[in-house]
Amino acid sequence: MSVPDEKFEKLISEARSWKMSGWNFSSLEGRWIEEAPPWDFGEMIKKEISTCGSLLDLGTGGGEFLSSLSPLPKHVYCTEGYRPNLPVARDRLRPIGAEVICTYCDDNDVPNQRGALPFRSESLDLVIDRHESFSASDVYRVLKHDGGCFLTQQIGSSNLAELNTLLGSSEVRNGWDLVECKRQIEAAGFEIREAREAKLNSYFKDVGAVACFLLSAPWQIEDFTIDGYLPKLETLHETMESEGGLKVIATRFYVIAVKV
């Protein structure tokens, strides 16, 4: 009988009880380190905010990112489809006057299954989207003509694909990348002003951090549970211990588009 790995058991026990509030991975600081993109998406948005009177943030999570963009326009709205995030976002954003609306939005590559945005046509100056799926045609509809702006930063479908390979999961679905994102946005009628993509180094220092990430990002490995993947997690732990961690590749891209 093999001797139990006490470190592995401790890391897995901690992962089982790990809770995340909003979209905040600060409790994994130092254990999961991701290289920043070679652009500042927040600064791009701030430049647009300075000239607009209304803003919609798609998929605000716990409101962490939006609250960092102050000062905000007079009229600020947010959507969020993950119900546990709603009270977190409302508590954080209420003091700055942002209204959080419960909605949903399915994957970009699943046609005819997207929730329409609950806003009047041509009612908004600016729509921002950081890592949320969207319907380009509906974003186009709610933006004002002649200058309504859409800024989105997205995670590519090949993001952290090494995790899937190492844990013996099904292959990551391909198809969501900068080319496809631009195609959808242009097909909706937008004029693309700027776009860029990047591959970034991402480091997991221990297998517990990997498990915490996968529990909070079910789209990465859809059937992931700690018990279901326990032997594979143990094998990954042994590899990470011998190699000093795990390096994987993150994918990011952004598009700035204008309604003309």
N, C-alpha and C positions, 0 to 999 in steps of 0.2 A: 504494500500500500504506500502510495506517495505521501510525503510529508506536506501538510497544508501550507500554502504560502500565506503567511500572516499579513504581509503588506497587501497582497491582492485582495484578501478577504476584507481588510479594513477599507480599502478604496471602494470596493463594490458595496459594502454596507453603507458607506457615506453617500454613494450615488443613489441607492434605494431611497434614502430619506431626503435627497436634495430637492429643494423647491426653488422655482424662479418666479419673481414678481415682475409682471410686464415683460419686456424684452431686454432684460438686464443680466448680462453674464459677469458682472463685476465680482461675484463670489468665486469665479474661476480665474481671477487675475493671477498671472504668473504660472498658471497651469495650462492655459490655452492662449497662445500669443499669435495674433494675426497681423501680418504686414498691412500697413495702410495703403490705400490706392494712391497713385501719383497725381491725384487731384483732390480738391476739397469741395465735396458736394454741398456742404453747409454754406460755404462762402458763395458758391454759385447761386444758391437760393436767396441768400441775403441781398445780393445785387438786384434780383428781380423783385423782392419784397419792397425795396425802397421806392418803387414806382407803382405799386398796386394797392387796391383797397380791399380786396377779398382773396382769400386763400383756402384751398381744400387740401388736406393731407390724407392720402389714401393709406389705410392700414397703419395707423399711428402707433400700434403696439401699446405700451404703457405711457406714451407721450414723451418718452425720454428725448428723442431726437428733436421733435418739434419745439419742446421747451427750451432747447439750446439755441434757437434761432431768434430770440427776442432782440429788438422790438418787432412785434408782429403787426400786420395790417389791422384795421378796425374790425373787419369781419373775418373770423377764422372758424373753419369747420374741419372735423376729422371723421373718418370712418374707421371702424374696427370690427372684424368679424369673429374674433376669438373672445368668447364671452368672459372668461376670467380676467382678461385685460381691461374690460370696460370700467370697473370701479377704480382700478389703478390709474387709468388715463384720465378719468373724470376728476379724481382727487388732485392729480398733478396739474391739469390744464385749466380747471375752473378758475383759479386765481388770475390767469392771464386772459380770461374771457373767451376761451375756445370751447365750442360745442362739440361733444363727441356723440356720434350717431352709430347705432348698432346696424351693421349691414354684413354683406359677405361678398367675396369675389373669388371665383374659381380660377384654376390654372389658365394661363393665356392660350394654351394649345388645346383647350376643350371648348369648341364652338357651341353656341346656343345654350350655354349653362352658366351665364354670367349675370349677376344681379345688377340691374340698372341703378345708377347713382341717383339718390333721392334729391335732386336739385333741378331747378328750372333750366331750360335751354338758354344758353348765352347769358348766364348769371354770374360767372366767376372770372376773375382776372388771371388767377394762377392756380394750377394743380401740381402738387408735388407727390412723389411716390418713391419711397426708399424701401426697396426689397419687397414690394407687394405686387401681386398680379393685378391686371387692369384690362379693361375693354377700351381699346384706343378710340373706337367710334363713339363711345359714351363720354369719354373724356373730351373729345372734340365737341360733342353736343353741348356740354355744360359751360364750355369756355366762350368768352366773348370774341366776336369777330375782330379782325384787324389788330392782332397783338396779344390775344390770350395765349398764355405760355404753359407748356407742360414740361416738367423736369422729372426724369426718372433715373434712379440708379438701381440696377438689377443684379441678381446673382445668377450666373449661368448654370445650365443643367449639368455641366460637368464638374461643378463645385465639389471639392473634397471627395472626388470619386474613388480615391485610393482607399478610403474607409470601407466602401462597399466591397471592393476587391479583397481586402485583407480579412474582412469578416464573412466572406463567402456569400454575400447577398446577391440578389439579381442585379444586372447591370443598370447603371443610372440611365434614365431616359435622355436621349439626345434631342436636340432641336431648339432649345431656348438659348439663343446667343444674340450677339449684337446684330447680326445680319437679319435674323427673324424678327427681332424687336423693331428694327428700322422698317422692315417690310410692312409690319402691321400698322405702325404709326403713319407711314406715308400713305398706305391704302385708305386710312381714315380721312385723309385730306390735309394733314399737317405738312409744313415745310420744316425739314430738319436743319437746325442751325449749327449743331455741334454734336459729335459723338466720339466715344473712345472706349476701348476695353483694356483690361490688364489681367495678368495672371500673378497671383500673390502667394508668397510663402506663408504657410500656416503651421504652427507647431503645437502639438499636444505633448505635455510633459509626463502624463501618467494616464493609465487606462480608465481611471475614475472620471477624469475630465472628458474622455471620449464618450463614456456612457452617459454622462450628464448632458452633453451636447445632443446625442442621438435621442434621448428621452424628450428633449424640448424641441427637436426638429424632426418630427415624424415623417416628413417628406423625403428625408435622406435615405432611410431604410424603413420602408413602410410597415414591415412586420416586426420591427425591433422591440424586444423586451429584454431585460437583463437575464431572466431565467432562460428564455429561448436561445440566447446567444452566449450563455455562460462559458461553455468550453472554448468557444472561439475568442471570447474576451480574455480568458486565461492565457491562451496561446499568444494573443497580441500583447498581453502584459509581459510575458517572458521576453518577447522580441524587443519591446520598448525598454525594458530594464537593461538588456544587453547592449542596446544601441543608444541609450540616453534620451529616449523620447521618440516621437514620430513626426516626420515632416510630410505634409500633404500640400496640395495646390488648390487655392481658392480662385474663383473667377468672378470678376466684376466688370460691369460696363455701364455707361450712362448715355442718355440722349437728352438733348435740349431741343424742343420743337415748338413752333409757333403756328397758331391758327391764322390763316390768311384768307 
